[in-house]
Amino acid sequence: MRKLTLTVAALASLCGAALVTPALAVPASPAGVAAPEAMTTTVAMTPMERRMMHRRMERRMMHRRMERRMMHRHMERRMMQRRMMRNGM
């Protein structure tokens, strides 16, 4: 049991040391290497594109909401059936 506790403590300290970064951390990429030009430019959307994106987002949100409601109803029905079976109805 002591070995397990010691192992867990050692792993926790190693993981904690790996996650903490010093204040003067060196950047992951060298200073001479820059991102390609295509990745740094912003793209202006037309009103039609913006509206299409907004509608798509709304459809996805509504779909997720409907799925959650269906799952909730399903769980409620199952709970009702369990109560009925337990009460002998």
Backbone as JSON, one array per atom type, in Angstrom:
{
  "sequence": "MRKLTLTVAALASLCGAALVTPALAVPASPAGVAAPEAMTTTVAMTPMERRMMHRRMERRMMHRRMERRMMHRHMERRMMQRRMMRNGM",
  "N": [[0.82, -1.19, 0.0], [2.0, 1.2, 0.75], [3.84, 1.53, -1.27], [2.2, 1.96, -3.49], [0.98, 4.37, -2.78], [3.22, 6.02, -2.68], [4.03, 5.87, -5.35], [1.85, 7.06, -6.66], [2.01, 9.63, -5.58], [4.51, 10.43, -6.59], [3.99, 10.4, -9.36], [2.01, 12.38, -9.46], [3.47, 14.64, -8.68], [5.3, 14.79, -10.78], [3.59, 15.21, -12.97], [2.44, 17.62, -12.22], [4.69, 19.29, -12.25], [5.25, 19.23, -14.94], [3.08, 20.54, -16.03], [3.18, 23.14, -15.03], [4.45, 26.16, -16.15], [7.38, 28.12, -16.54], [7.84, 31.69, -15.92], [9.44, 32.92, -17.8], [9.27, 31.46, -20.24], [10.41, 29.77, -23.14], [9.37, 30.37, -26.47], [7.44, 27.99, -28.38], [7.96, 27.77, -31.1], [10.68, 28.6, -33.3], [12.09, 31.94, -33.53], [12.61, 32.82, -36.11], [10.88, 31.47, -37.77], [7.84, 31.99, -39.2], [4.24, 32.17, -39.29], [2.44, 31.05, -42.2], [1.4, 33.4, -44.75], [-1.27, 33.13, -45.53], [-2.56, 32.12, -43.31], [-2.66, 34.15, -41.48], [-4.17, 36.29, -42.33], [-7.27, 38.05, -42.16], [-10.61, 37.31, -43.13], [-13.11, 38.98, -44.8], [-16.57, 38.66, -44.42], [-19.42, 38.29, -46.46], [-22.71, 39.74, -46.15], [-24.59, 37.76, -46.77], [-23.17, 35.35, -46.41], [-22.67, 35.55, -43.67], [-25.28, 35.46, -42.67], [-26.0, 32.89, -43.5], [-24.21, 31.35, -41.99], [-25.11, 31.99, -39.44], [-27.73, 30.96, -39.48], [-27.15, 28.24, -39.8], [-25.83, 27.72, -37.41], [-27.94, 28.2, -35.63], [-29.69, 26.13, -36.39], [-28.19, 23.89, -35.65], [-28.01, 24.29, -32.88], [-30.71, 24.14, -32.19], [-31.22, 21.51, -32.95], [-29.62, 20.09, -31.12], [-30.89, 20.88, -28.78], [-33.41, 19.73, -29.13], [-32.67, 17.04, -29.13], [-31.79, 16.76, -26.49], [-34.19, 17.23, -25.13], [-35.71, 15.05, -26.04], [-34.24, 12.92, -24.94], [-34.63, 13.51, -22.25], [-37.4, 13.18, -21.97], [-37.56, 10.47, -22.57], [-36.15, 9.37, -20.41], [-37.87, 10.17, -18.35], [-40.17, 8.66, -18.97], [-39.19, 6.06, -18.59], [-38.66, 6.14, -15.85], [-41.25, 6.47, -14.86], [-42.4, 4.04, -15.64], [-40.88, 2.29, -14.09], [-41.7, 3.06, -11.53], [-44.4, 2.31, -11.66], [-44.16, -0.45, -11.97], [-42.95, -1.09, -9.57], [-44.89, -0.38, -7.73], [-46.83, -2.2, -8.29], [-48.78, -1.91, -10.24]],
  "CA": [[0.0, 0.0, 0.0], [2.88, 2.36, 0.8], [4.45, 1.69, -2.6], [1.18, 2.54, -4.35], [0.83, 5.77, -2.39], [4.45, 6.69, -3.1], [4.0, 5.95, -6.81], [0.83, 8.07, -7.01], [2.56, 10.94, -5.21], [5.58, 10.75, -7.55], [3.35, 10.74, -10.64], [1.33, 13.67, -9.32], [4.46, 15.71, -8.67], [5.85, 14.92, -12.13], [2.57, 15.83, -13.83], [2.31, 19.02, -11.81], [5.86, 20.0, -12.72], [5.18, 19.34, -16.4], [2.02, 21.49, -16.4], [3.55, 24.48, -14.64], [5.46, 26.73, -17.04], [8.04, 29.27, -15.92], [7.42, 32.99, -16.45], [10.28, 33.24, -18.96], [9.27, 30.27, -21.09], [10.84, 29.97, -24.52], [8.27, 30.01, -27.36], [7.54, 26.65, -28.97], [8.53, 27.85, -32.45], [11.81, 29.53, -33.38], [11.69, 33.3, -33.89], [12.75, 33.02, -37.54], [9.81, 30.8, -38.5], [6.57, 32.69, -39.02], [3.1, 31.48, -39.89], [2.22, 31.46, -43.59], [0.59, 34.59, -44.94], [-2.69, 32.77, -45.67], [-3.12, 31.81, -42.01], [-2.73, 35.33, -40.62], [-5.09, 37.3, -42.84], [-8.68, 37.89, -41.82], [-11.45, 37.31, -44.31], [-14.37, 39.69, -44.59], [-17.69, 37.87, -44.89], [-20.54, 39.03, -47.01], [-23.9, 39.56, -45.29], [-25.23, 36.48, -47.09], [-22.4, 34.3, -45.73], [-22.9, 35.69, -42.24], [-26.64, 34.97, -42.4], [-25.98, 31.43, -43.65], [-23.53, 30.78, -40.82], [-25.99, 32.17, -38.29], [-28.81, 29.99, -39.6], [-26.6, 26.91, -39.56], [-25.59, 27.62, -35.98], [-29.23, 28.07, -34.98], [-30.21, 24.78, -36.64], [-27.43, 22.94, -34.83], [-28.41, 24.48, -31.49], [-32.06, 23.61, -32.05], [-31.13, 20.05, -33.03], [-29.1, 19.62, -29.84], [-31.93, 21.09, -27.77], [-34.43, 18.71, -29.34], [-32.12, 15.76, -28.67], [-31.81, 16.76, -25.02], [-35.58, 17.09, -24.7], [-36.13, 13.67, -26.29], [-33.62, 12.07, -23.93], [-35.29, 13.79, -20.97], [-38.71, 12.51, -22.01], [-37.31, 9.03, -22.52], [-35.81, 9.03, -19.02], [-39.08, 10.3, -17.53], [-41.03, 7.5, -19.23], [-38.6, 4.89, -17.94], [-38.86, 6.27, -14.41], [-42.67, 6.21, -14.61], [-42.62, 2.59, -15.75], [-40.29, 1.64, -12.91], [-42.57, 3.31, -10.38], [-45.6, 1.5, -11.81], [-43.79, -1.85, -11.71], [-42.64, -1.22, -8.15], [-46.14, -0.26, -6.97], [-47.69, -3.32, -8.62], [-49.92, -1.51, -11.08]],
  "C": [[0.87, 1.26, 0.0], [3.51, 2.61, -0.55], [3.47, 2.35, -3.56], [1.02, 4.03, -4.06], [2.04, 6.57, -2.84], [4.46, 6.88, -4.62], [3.01, 7.03, -7.27], [1.36, 9.46, -6.71], [3.65, 11.37, -6.19], [5.0, 11.14, -8.9], [2.66, 12.09, -10.57], [2.32, 14.82, -9.35], [5.08, 15.9, -10.05], [4.86, 15.58, -13.07], [2.4, 17.3, -13.5], [3.47, 19.85, -12.3], [5.82, 20.18, -14.23], [4.15, 20.38, -16.82], [2.39, 22.93, -16.08], [4.65, 24.98, -15.56], [6.1, 27.93, -16.36], [7.6, 30.56, -16.6], [8.21, 33.35, -17.71], [10.39, 32.03, -19.88], [9.67, 30.65, -22.52], [9.68, 29.58, -25.43], [8.52, 28.67, -28.05], [8.17, 26.69, -30.36], [9.69, 28.83, -32.44], [11.34, 30.9, -33.89], [11.74, 33.52, -35.4], [11.61, 32.42, -38.35], [8.5, 31.5, -38.18], [5.46, 31.88, -39.68], [2.94, 31.93, -41.34], [1.26, 32.63, -43.68], [-0.91, 34.27, -44.96], [-3.34, 32.52, -44.31], [-3.35, 33.06, -41.17], [-3.72, 36.37, -41.11], [-6.51, 37.0, -42.4], [-9.5, 38.02, -43.09], [-12.75, 38.02, -43.97], [-15.5, 38.86, -45.2], [-18.74, 38.8, -45.49], [-21.74, 38.85, -46.08], [-24.61, 38.23, -45.53], [-24.51, 35.33, -46.38], [-22.64, 34.34, -44.22], [-24.28, 35.14, -41.86], [-26.69, 33.45, -42.49], [-25.31, 30.77, -42.45], [-24.43, 30.87, -39.59], [-27.13, 31.15, -38.32], [-28.34, 28.58, -39.31], [-26.37, 26.7, -38.07], [-26.92, 27.44, -35.23], [-29.83, 26.68, -35.18], [-29.51, 23.76, -35.77], [-27.84, 23.05, -33.37], [-29.8, 23.91, -31.25], [-32.06, 22.09, -32.08], [-30.65, 19.48, -31.7], [-30.15, 19.76, -28.74], [-33.02, 20.03, -27.9], [-33.94, 17.34, -28.87], [-32.16, 15.67, -27.16], [-33.23, 16.56, -24.51], [-36.08, 15.66, -24.91], [-35.54, 12.73, -25.26], [-34.29, 12.26, -22.57], [-36.64, 13.09, -20.9], [-38.56, 11.0, -21.89], [-37.01, 8.6, -21.08], [-37.04, 9.13, -18.12], [-40.01, 9.1, -17.72], [-40.5, 6.26, -18.53], [-38.81, 4.94, -16.43], [-40.31, 5.99, -14.04], [-42.96, 4.72, -14.65], [-42.05, 1.86, -14.55], [-41.16, 1.84, -11.68], [-43.82, 2.44, -10.45], [-45.3, 0.04, -11.51], [-43.55, -2.06, -10.21], [-43.91, -1.2, -7.31], [-47.13, -1.37, -7.31], [-48.89, -2.95, -9.46], [-49.89, -2.2, -12.41]]
}
